[in-house]
Amino acid sequence: MERLQDRQKAYARAADQLKKTPDITQSLKKLRYNIRETEEMLRQLNLQLPPDLRLEPFHFVEKRQESDEADTPTDGTNTGNKIT
């Protein structure tokens, strides 16, 4: 009987963790959006500098899972400085 209770507790903990998945996914989407926005602001700021003071293009690059590869640019824009 005790083994069944232990298994039930383990399944309850697993179920609680699964409930957190949508919240974590939403947080990651917001984070990705904010990183893209920050990258664009850095690009715009850099363009305001005189040409001789401009920095190399800077790109944030995240390690992607197969399901995210559809979002990967194919136009060669991921060059320059990178953070992984």
C-alpha positions in Angstrom: 0.0 0.0 0.0 2.9 2.3 0.8 4.4 1.8 -2.6 1.1 2.9 -4.2 1.1 6.0 -2.2 4.7 6.8 -3.2 3.9 6.3 -6.8 0.8 8.5 -6.5 2.9 11.2 -4.9 5.5 10.9 -7.7 2.8 11.2 -10.4 1.3 14.2 -8.6 4.7 16.0 -8.6 5.1 15.2 -12.3 1.7 16.5 -13.1 2.5 19.7 -11.2 5.6 20.2 -13.2 3.7 19.7 -16.5 1.2 22.4 -15.5 4.1 24.9 -15.5 5.1 24.2 -19.1 2.7 26.7 -20.7 3.9 29.4 -18.3 7.5 28.7 -19.1 6.8 28.6 -22.8 5.1 32.0 -22.6 8.0 33.4 -20.7 10.5 32.2 -23.3 8.4 33.7 -26.1 8.4 37.1 -24.4 12.2 36.8 -23.8 12.8 36.0 -27.5 10.7 39.0 -28.5 12.5 41.3 -26.1 15.9 40.1 -27.4 14.9 40.7 -31.0 13.6 44.2 -30.0 16.9 44.9 -28.2 18.9 43.8 -31.2 16.9 46.1 -33.5 17.4 49.0 -31.1 21.2 48.3 -31.0 21.2 48.3 -34.8 19.4 51.6 -35.0 21.6 53.2 -32.4 24.7 52.0 -34.2 23.4 53.6 -37.4 23.2 56.9 -35.6 27.0 56.9 -35.1 29.3 58.3 -37.6 30.6 55.6 -40.0 34.1 55.6 -38.6 32.7 54.9 -35.0 30.1 52.2 -35.9 30.5 48.8 -34.5 30.3 45.5 -36.4 26.7 44.2 -36.7 25.7 42.4 -33.6 23.3 39.4 -33.6 21.9 37.4 -30.8 21.7 33.8 -31.8 19.9 31.1 -29.8 20.4 27.4 -30.0 17.2 26.2 -31.6 15.3 23.0 -31.4 14.0 21.4 -34.6 10.6 22.9 -34.1 12.0 26.4 -34.0 14.1 26.0 -37.2 11.3 27.5 -39.3 12.0 30.8 -37.6 15.7 30.7 -38.7 16.5 33.4 -41.2 17.8 32.1 -44.6 18.9 35.4 -45.9 22.4 35.3 -44.3 21.5 38.0 -41.7 23.1 35.9 -38.8 26.6 37.1 -39.3 28.8 39.3 -37.1 29.1 39.1 -33.3 27.1 36.4 -31.8 25.9 35.3 -28.3 25.0 31.7 -27.9 
